Amino acid sequence: MEKKVRKSIGTGWSMAVQPAFIIGTCNEDETDNFAPITWVSATGTDGDHYMLVISMFGTKRTKLNALRDRKLSVNLVSRDMLPLMDYFGTHRAENGKKDGMAYAVSRGEKVDVPVLDESPWVYECEVEKAVGTGASSTFFCPIRNVQCDARLNPENTFDVDLTKLDPVIYSGKYHSIGAYLGEIGDFSK
Ligand SMILES: Cc1cc2nc3c(=O)[nH]c(=O)nc-3n(C[C@H](O)[C@H](O)[C@H](O)COP(=O)(O)O)c2cc1C
């Protein structure tokens, strides 16, 4: 196996990418707000119950809404949604309603949050706790419902074909996912 020639580049890096998500929250006046947040991970609780772990830096409406309202939707961004994500991410709710692009919104089935009709995979979450680290807040969000594109039909959490979800991957630049490579165990037989 080839030894990679690496160099130390300091600590100011956060490249730990996941599919990109748009977070949906309720404003104080009960209108909807959406913003992309890509610092999203997951952790377990008991059995097959999971929480999303979502981090937000600075001051933004999405963060204020999550702290106040204690619920949010987490909408996976497929490649066809990239213009919408780019729009939501380059506009701040404090500068006015984000109505410069057309998009359709429904309500969650288990949690009363706005969800994006275009997304192929949506988590409906409550916010159980928020932990502050400097200018960032990290939200621990029990998943109360998952909505999945009916054409996918995964059997369990290890059976999701990411090439079909076609997510946008973001790490300062936008990428799409590469090829399907195989399953756990395929490479160590
Ligand atoms: C692709 C993308 C990913 C982003 N990821 C994050 C993130 O993980 N955490 C965060 O706090 N802000 C993130 N942002 C910034 C917010 O989306 C941005 O500040 C947005 O305008 C906030 O809108 P709001 O004020 O309506 O909440 C991201 C922006 C883009 C375009």
The ligand as a MOL file (V3000), in Angstrom:
LIG
                    3D

  0  0  0     0  0            999 V3000
M  V30 BEGIN CTAB
M  V30 COUNTS 31 33 0 0 0
M  V30 BEGIN ATOM
M  V30 1 C -23.6730 24.8950 1.7710 0
M  V30 2 C -23.8200 25.6310 3.0690 0
M  V30 3 C -23.6070 24.9830 4.2700 0
M  V30 4 C -23.7340 25.6620 5.4900 0
M  V30 5 N -23.5130 24.9750 6.6500 0
M  V30 6 C -23.6550 25.6210 7.8470 0
M  V30 7 C -23.4390 24.9150 9.0630 0
M  V30 8 O -23.1410 23.7100 9.0880 0
M  V30 9 N -23.6030 25.5930 10.2270 0
M  V30 10 C -23.9670 26.9000 10.2520 0
M  V30 11 O -24.0880 27.4750 11.3400 0
M  V30 12 N -24.1850 27.5940 9.1020 0
M  V30 13 C -24.0370 26.9830 7.9040 0
M  V30 14 N -24.2460 27.6630 6.7370 0
M  V30 15 C -24.6140 29.0880 6.7870 0
M  V30 16 C -26.1220 29.3410 6.8880 0
M  V30 17 O -26.8790 28.5400 6.0230 0
M  V30 18 C -26.3470 30.8260 6.5580 0
M  V30 19 O -25.7390 31.6040 7.5730 0
M  V30 20 C -27.8070 31.2250 6.3920 0
M  V30 21 O -27.8730 32.4630 5.7530 0
M  V30 22 C -28.5490 31.3080 7.7240 0
M  V30 23 O -29.8680 31.6630 7.4670 0
M  V30 24 P -30.8840 32.1020 8.6290 0
M  V30 25 O -30.3540 33.3810 9.2200 0
M  V30 26 O -32.1760 32.2810 7.9070 0
M  V30 27 O -30.9170 31.0040 9.6400 0
M  V30 28 C -24.0920 27.0260 5.5050 0
M  V30 29 C -24.3130 27.6810 4.2790 0
M  V30 30 C -24.1610 27.0050 3.0690 0
M  V30 31 C -24.3790 27.7280 1.7630 0
M  V30 END ATOM
M  V30 BEGIN BOND
M  V30 1 1 1 2
M  V30 2 1 2 3
M  V30 3 2 2 30
M  V30 4 2 3 4
M  V30 5 1 4 5
M  V30 6 1 4 28
M  V30 7 2 5 6
M  V30 8 1 6 7
M  V30 9 1 6 13
M  V30 10 2 7 8
M  V30 11 1 7 9
M  V30 12 1 9 10
M  V30 13 2 10 11
M  V30 14 1 10 12
M  V30 15 2 12 13
M  V30 16 1 13 14
M  V30 17 1 14 15
M  V30 18 1 14 28
M  V30 19 1 15 16
M  V30 20 1 16 17
M  V30 21 1 16 18
M  V30 22 1 18 19
M  V30 23 1 18 20
M  V30 24 1 20 21
M  V30 25 1 20 22
M  V30 26 1 22 23
M  V30 27 1 23 24
M  V30 28 2 24 25
M  V30 29 1 24 26
M  V30 30 1 24 27
M  V30 31 2 28 29
M  V30 32 1 29 30
M  V30 33 1 30 31
M  V30 END BOND
M  V30 END CTAB
M  END
